[in-house]
Amino acid sequence: MTQLKYFLVLFGALMLSSLNTISAQEILKISKKDFPEKLTIKSQKILTDDFNHHHRIHVFDTLILTQVNSGKHHYHVFHKEKLTYLGPIGVRGDGPDQWEIPATTAGQFEKKSNGIKLWYFDYLRGSFNQMNLTKTLQQNSAYPITERKLRVNAKVFPYSKGFMGSNNRLYVNCFIYEQDRSRIKYYDLETKKIVKSPLFPKVKNLNLLPVETIHSLYGGPFEKHPTKNQFIQAGFIINRIDVFDENLKLLLSIVDGDNWKDDYFDAKNIDPASSWIDPILDGYNGLALGEKVIFALEAKKNVGTDKFKENESFIRVFDWQGKPLAYLEIAHDLSTIAFDEGKGMLYATDYSHELVLRFDLSNELKRWVK
């Protein structure tokens, strides 16, 4: 081997070693004791005069958008400050421009000179569209005024929640019955290329499980950075929060406990017909993302058992480098969360008690984010 070839091989080995070291450092193990602040935050009940039973909540610009699971319409829109009702969005049904599925938007919006644009989708019909929400509300009709329509073949590219990237890529999670599963994936609208992230952590004998059980094991909240092509998919069962870039490269993982590790689970020990989730549940039920902070709502544990504590929820707050900022305790059964970074307000729903809540964190954010 010549000296040049030897140098190149040695340099390549050193580079690989360096990359492996960096990769190992990107796994951040953070437990409750690592948070510098532990706070009990008080809520303000809002929309108390509204008769709808609100399930999910999204907040953007001057608007609050809530999803309901019954009634003629899927969503209801309110003014964020005045809390006045502005109108419904989305007609429930199987007719033209009607939606059968309940969750038809991830709350991704864009503010343009001619109105607020809201992305929505119907994965059963293979469409991913953008409505002019401002014009839709002004017309006094729940049928959307759609300004951009994309056809997505759900047989080729199945999903249940998605975001449009600024790079003309559609980023989504996996569908419950998807066979060739990944953590998240994207579809490039220009090249028609589909790229998938690896499925991790590894589970022993995964091939023994039905696809629905695999979906439960790897599923969890999935959100996009407010402005960047960065994405977070957290586990519902598995205690890890994974941050991906626009090419689905894993940037960092925030973990706790042990069930995030490779080969922690063995499919031979999982009985899909039993209540297998309850003893191992250790993840997250919701995410709310700002430009500088990440709110992660812990999944409710011990539901249906004597150990379950009602009116108790916990939120972990991190920055985008995974640094722990605060551990929040809330005296409500939170279902979903949303964040208004401009006002420093955290919003939430308590579906079991039919509540919509708001928490003022403006002073706390000044301490957390310098």
C-alpha positions as CSV (number, residue, x, y, z in Angstrom):
1,M,0.0,0.0,0.0
2,T,1.4,3.4,-1.0
3,Q,1.8,6.1,1.6
4,L,-1.0,8.1,-0.1
5,K,-3.4,5.1,-0.1
6,Y,-2.5,4.4,3.6
7,F,-3.2,8.1,4.5
8,L,-6.6,8.0,2.7
9,V,-7.6,4.8,4.5
10,L,-6.5,6.1,7.8
11,F,-8.2,9.4,7.3
12,G,-11.4,7.7,6.3
13,A,-11.3,5.5,9.4
14,L,-10.7,8.6,11.6
15,M,-13.7,10.3,10.0
16,L,-15.9,7.3,10.5
17,S,-14.9,7.1,14.1
18,S,-15.6,10.8,14.5
19,L,-19.0,10.5,13.0
20,N,-19.8,7.5,15.3
21,T,-18.8,9.6,18.3
22,I,-21.0,12.5,17.2
23,S,-23.9,10.1,16.6
24,A,-23.5,8.7,20.1
25,Q,-23.5,12.2,21.6
26,E,-26.8,13.0,19.8
27,I,-28.7,10.6,22.1
28,L,-29.5,12.7,25.1
29,K,-30.8,10.9,28.2
30,I,-32.8,13.3,30.3
31,S,-34.9,12.4,33.3
32,K,-37.2,14.4,35.5
33,K,-34.4,15.3,37.9
34,D,-32.5,17.1,35.1
35,F,-35.0,19.8,34.6
36,P,-33.9,23.1,36.3
37,E,-37.5,24.2,37.0
38,K,-40.5,22.2,38.1
39,L,-43.6,24.3,38.0
40,T,-47.3,23.9,38.7
41,I,-49.0,26.1,36.1
42,K,-52.5,27.4,36.5
43,S,-55.1,27.4,33.7
44,Q,-57.7,29.8,32.3
45,K,-60.8,28.1,31.0
46,I,-61.9,29.5,27.6
47,L,-64.7,29.0,25.2
48,T,-66.9,28.2,28.2
49,D,-70.1,29.4,26.4
50,D,-69.5,27.2,23.4
51,F,-71.6,24.0,23.2
52,N,-69.1,22.0,21.2
53,H,-67.1,19.1,22.7
54,H,-63.6,20.1,21.6
55,H,-61.1,17.3,21.0
56,R,-58.0,18.8,19.3
57,I,-56.8,22.3,19.2
58,H,-54.6,24.4,16.8
59,V,-53.6,28.0,17.2
60,F,-52.2,30.2,14.5
61,D,-52.1,34.0,13.7
62,T,-55.3,35.4,15.2
63,L,-57.2,32.2,15.2
64,I,-58.0,29.1,17.3
65,L,-59.1,26.0,15.4
66,T,-60.7,23.1,17.3
67,Q,-61.7,19.7,16.1
68,V,-64.9,18.0,17.2
69,N,-65.8,14.3,16.8
70,S,-69.5,14.7,16.3
71,G,-72.0,17.1,14.6
72,K,-72.3,18.4,11.1
73,H,-68.9,20.0,11.0
74,H,-65.3,18.8,11.8
75,Y,-63.8,22.1,12.9
76,H,-64.8,25.3,14.6
77,V,-62.9,28.6,14.4
78,F,-62.6,31.3,17.0
79,H,-60.8,34.6,17.3
80,K,-57.8,34.1,19.5
81,E,-58.0,37.2,21.6
82,K,-61.8,38.0,21.6
83,L,-62.7,34.3,21.7
84,T,-65.7,35.0,19.5
85,Y,-67.0,32.3,17.2
86,L,-66.1,32.8,13.5
87,G,-67.6,29.8,11.9
88,P,-67.3,26.1,11.1
89,I,-64.9,24.4,8.6
90,G,-65.4,21.0,7.0
91,V,-68.7,19.3,6.4
92,R,-68.9,15.7,7.7
93,G,-70.0,13.2,5.1
94,D,-69.0,11.3,1.9
95,G,-70.2,13.7,-0.7
96,P,-68.1,16.1,-2.9
97,D,-65.9,18.3,-0.8
98,Q,-67.1,16.5,2.4
99,W,-64.7,14.7,4.7
100,E,-65.4,11.3,6.2
101,I,-62.3,11.2,8.4
102,P,-62.1,13.3,11.6
103,A,-58.5,14.5,11.6
104,T,-58.0,16.3,8.3
105,T,-55.5,19.0,9.1
106,A,-52.2,19.1,11.1
107,G,-52.8,22.8,11.7
108,Q,-50.1,23.9,9.2
109,F,-50.8,27.4,7.9
110,E,-49.2,30.2,5.9
111,K,-50.1,33.8,6.1
112,K,-50.3,35.6,2.7
113,S,-51.5,39.0,1.5
114,N,-54.8,37.5,0.5
115,G,-55.5,35.5,3.6
116,I,-54.5,32.7,5.9
117,K,-53.9,29.4,4.0
118,L,-54.5,26.1,5.8
119,W,-53.2,22.7,4.6
120,Y,-55.7,19.9,4.9
121,F,-55.9,16.3,3.6
122,D,-58.0,13.3,2.9
123,Y,-55.8,10.3,2.8
124,L,-58.7,8.0,1.9
125,R,-59.4,9.9,-1.3
126,G,-55.7,10.6,-2.0
127,S,-55.7,14.4,-1.8
128,F,-53.5,17.0,0.0
129,N,-54.9,20.5,-0.4
130,Q,-54.5,24.1,0.7
131,M,-57.6,26.2,1.4
132,N,-57.9,29.9,1.9
133,L,-59.2,29.9,5.4
134,T,-59.9,33.6,5.5
135,K,-62.1,33.5,2.4
136,T,-63.7,30.3,3.6
137,L,-64.8,32.0,6.8
138,Q,-66.0,35.1,4.9
139,Q,-68.3,33.1,2.6
140,N,-70.4,31.8,5.6
141,S,-70.0,28.2,4.4
142,A,-68.1,25.3,5.9
143,Y,-67.1,24.1,2.4
144,P,-63.4,25.0,1.8
145,I,-62.3,27.5,-0.8
146,T,-59.4,25.4,-2.1
147,E,-56.6,27.1,-4.0
148,R,-54.1,24.3,-4.4
149,K,-54.9,20.6,-4.9
150,L,-52.4,17.8,-4.9
151,R,-53.2,14.2,-5.8
152,V,-51.4,11.6,-3.7
153,N,-52.0,7.9,-4.4
154,A,-52.7,6.5,-0.9
155,K,-52.0,3.0,-2.2
156,V,-48.4,4.0,-3.1
157,F,-47.9,6.5,-0.3
158,P,-50.2,5.7,2.6
159,Y,-50.3,8.1,5.6
160,S,-52.5,9.5,8.3
161,K,-51.0,12.9,9.0
162,G,-48.8,15.1,6.9
163,F,-47.0,18.4,6.4
164,M,-45.9,20.3,3.2
165,G,-42.2,21.2,3.3
166,S,-40.9,24.4,1.7
167,N,-38.8,22.1,-0.6
168,N,-42.0,20.8,-2.3
169,R,-41.8,17.5,-0.3
170,L,-44.8,16.0,1.5
171,Y,-43.7,14.7,5.0
172,V,-45.9,12.2,6.6
173,N,-46.2,9.5,9.3
174,C,-47.3,5.9,8.5
175,F,-50.7,4.5,8.1
176,I,-52.0,2.0,10.6
177,Y,-52.0,-0.9,8.1
178,E,-48.8,0.0,6.3
179,Q,-46.6,-3.1,5.7
180,D,-43.2,-1.6,4.9
181,R,-43.2,0.7,8.0
182,S,-40.7,3.5,8.8
183,R,-40.7,6.2,11.5
184,I,-41.6,9.0,9.0
185,K,-41.2,9.4,5.2
186,Y,-41.5,12.0,2.5
187,Y,-42.7,12.2,-1.1
188,D,-40.9,14.5,-3.5
189,L,-43.6,16.1,-5.7
190,E,-41.0,17.0,-8.4
191,T,-39.0,13.8,-8.6
192,K,-41.8,11.4,-7.4
193,K,-39.2,9.9,-5.1
194,I,-40.3,8.3,-1.8
195,V,-37.7,8.3,1.0
196,K,-38.2,6.6,4.4
197,S,-36.4,6.9,7.7
198,P,-35.2,3.7,9.3
199,L,-37.5,1.9,11.7
200,F,-35.9,2.2,15.2
201,P,-35.4,1.2,17.9
202,K,-35.0,-2.4,16.9
203,V,-37.5,-5.0,18.3
204,K,-36.6,-8.6,18.5
205,N,-38.7,-10.9,16.3
206,L,-40.8,-8.0,15.0
207,N,-42.0,-10.1,12.1
208,L,-44.2,-12.1,14.6
209,L,-46.4,-9.0,15.2
210,P,-49.4,-7.9,13.1
211,V,-49.1,-4.6,11.5
212,E,-51.6,-2.9,13.8
213,T,-49.5,-3.9,16.8
214,I,-46.4,-2.6,15.1
215,H,-48.2,0.7,14.5
216,S,-49.1,0.9,18.2
217,L,-45.5,0.1,19.2
218,Y,-43.9,2.8,17.0
219,G,-46.6,5.3,16.7
220,G,-46.9,8.6,18.5
221,P,-47.2,12.4,18.0
222,F,-45.6,13.9,14.8
223,E,-45.1,17.6,14.2
224,K,-43.2,20.1,12.1
225,H,-41.0,23.0,13.1
226,P,-43.0,26.3,12.6
227,T,-40.8,27.5,9.8
228,K,-38.0,25.0,9.1
229,N,-38.0,21.7,7.4
230,Q,-37.4,19.9,10.6
231,F,-39.7,17.3,12.1
232,I,-40.3,15.5,15.4
233,Q,-41.8,12.1,15.9
234,A,-42.1,11.0,19.5
235,G,-43.1,7.6,20.8
236,F,-46.4,7.0,22.6
237,I,-45.2,3.8,24.2
238,I,-41.4,4.3,23.7
239,N,-39.8,7.1,25.6
240,R,-37.9,9.0,22.9
241,I,-38.3,12.2,21.0
242,D,-36.5,12.1,17.6
243,V,-35.7,15.2,15.6
244,F,-35.1,14.8,11.8
245,D,-33.9,17.2,9.1
246,E,-35.4,17.6,5.7
247,N,-33.6,14.5,4.4
248,L,-34.8,12.5,7.3
249,K,-31.4,12.4,8.9
250,L,-31.7,11.9,12.6
251,L,-30.3,15.0,14.3
252,L,-30.9,14.1,17.9
253,S,-32.9,11.8,20.2
254,I,-34.1,12.8,23.7
255,V,-34.7,9.7,25.7
256,D,-35.5,8.5,29.3
257,G,-35.9,5.2,31.0
258,D,-34.9,2.1,29.1
259,N,-37.5,1.1,26.6
260,W,-36.0,3.4,23.8
261,K,-33.1,1.0,23.4
262,D,-32.6,-1.6,20.7
263,D,-33.8,-5.1,21.6
264,Y,-35.5,-3.9,24.8
265,F,-38.7,-5.4,23.4
266,D,-39.1,-9.0,22.2
267,A,-42.2,-9.6,20.1
268,K,-42.5,-13.1,21.6
269,N,-43.4,-11.4,24.9
270,I,-46.2,-9.2,23.4
271,D,-49.7,-10.6,23.2
272,P,-51.8,-8.4,20.9
273,A,-55.0,-9.8,22.4
274,S,-54.1,-8.7,25.9
275,S,-53.7,-5.2,27.5
276,W,-50.0,-5.3,26.6
277,I,-49.6,-1.5,26.3
278,D,-50.5,-0.6,29.9
279,P,-47.4,-2.0,31.7
280,I,-44.9,-0.6,29.1
281,L,-46.4,2.8,28.3
282,D,-43.7,5.4,28.9
283,G,-43.9,8.0,26.1
284,Y,-45.8,11.0,24.9
285,N,-49.3,11.9,23.8
286,G,-48.7,15.3,22.2
287,L,-46.2,17.8,21.0
288,A,-46.4,21.6,20.6
289,L,-43.5,23.3,18.8
290,G,-42.2,26.8,18.7
291,E,-39.2,28.4,17.0
292,K,-37.1,27.9,20.1
293,V,-39.0,25.5,22.4
294,I,-40.5,22.0,22.3
295,F,-43.4,21.0,24.6
296,A,-43.9,17.3,25.0
297,L,-47.1,16.1,26.8
298,E,-46.5,12.8,28.7
299,A,-48.8,10.0,27.9
300,K,-51.4,9.1,30.6
301,K,-50.3,6.1,32.5
302,N,-52.3,3.4,34.3
303,V,-55.6,4.4,32.7
304,G,-58.4,2.1,33.9
305,T,-56.5,0.9,36.9
306,D,-56.4,1.9,40.6
307,K,-53.1,3.6,40.1
308,F,-54.6,6.1,37.6
309,K,-54.7,9.7,39.0
310,E,-57.4,11.9,37.4
311,N,-56.8,15.6,36.7
312,E,-53.0,15.2,36.5
313,S,-50.8,15.9,33.4
314,F,-47.1,16.6,32.9
315,I,-45.3,18.4,30.2
316,R,-41.6,18.4,29.5
317,V,-40.1,21.6,27.9
318,F,-36.9,21.4,25.9
319,D,-35.1,23.7,23.4
320,W,-34.3,22.4,19.9
321,Q,-30.8,21.2,21.0
322,G,-32.5,18.9,23.6
323,K,-31.6,21.0,26.6
324,P,-34.2,20.5,29.4
325,L,-35.9,23.8,30.4
326,A,-38.8,23.0,32.7
327,Y,-41.1,20.3,33.9
328,L,-44.7,21.4,34.1
329,E,-47.4,19.9,36.3
330,I,-51.1,20.6,35.4
331,A,-54.2,19.7,37.3
332,H,-56.2,18.6,34.2
333,D,-56.4,15.6,32.0
334,L,-54.9,17.2,28.9
335,S,-55.7,15.6,25.6
336,T,-53.9,17.9,23.1
337,I,-51.7,21.0,23.3
338,A,-50.8,23.9,21.0
339,F,-48.4,26.8,21.4
340,D,-48.7,30.5,20.5
341,E,-45.1,31.6,20.7
342,G,-45.8,35.3,20.0
343,K,-48.0,35.6,23.0
344,G,-46.3,33.0,25.2
345,M,-49.5,31.1,25.6
346,L,-49.9,27.3,25.8
347,Y,-53.4,26.0,24.8
348,A,-54.8,22.6,25.6
349,T,-58.0,20.5,25.5
350,D,-59.2,18.4,28.4
351,Y,-61.5,16.2,26.4
352,S,-62.8,14.0,29.2
353,H,-64.0,17.1,31.1
354,E,-65.1,19.1,28.0
355,L,-62.6,21.9,28.6
356,V,-60.5,24.2,26.5
357,L,-57.7,25.8,28.5
358,R,-55.0,28.5,28.2
359,F,-51.8,28.9,30.2
360,D,-49.8,32.1,30.3
361,L,-46.1,31.2,30.1
362,S,-44.9,34.6,28.8
363,N,-42.8,35.3,31.9
364,E,-41.4,31.8,32.1
365,L,-40.3,31.9,28.5
366,K,-38.2,34.9,29.2
367,R,-36.2,32.8,31.7
368,W,-36.1,29.7,29.5
369,V,-35.1,31.3,26.2
370,K,-32.3,33.9,26.3
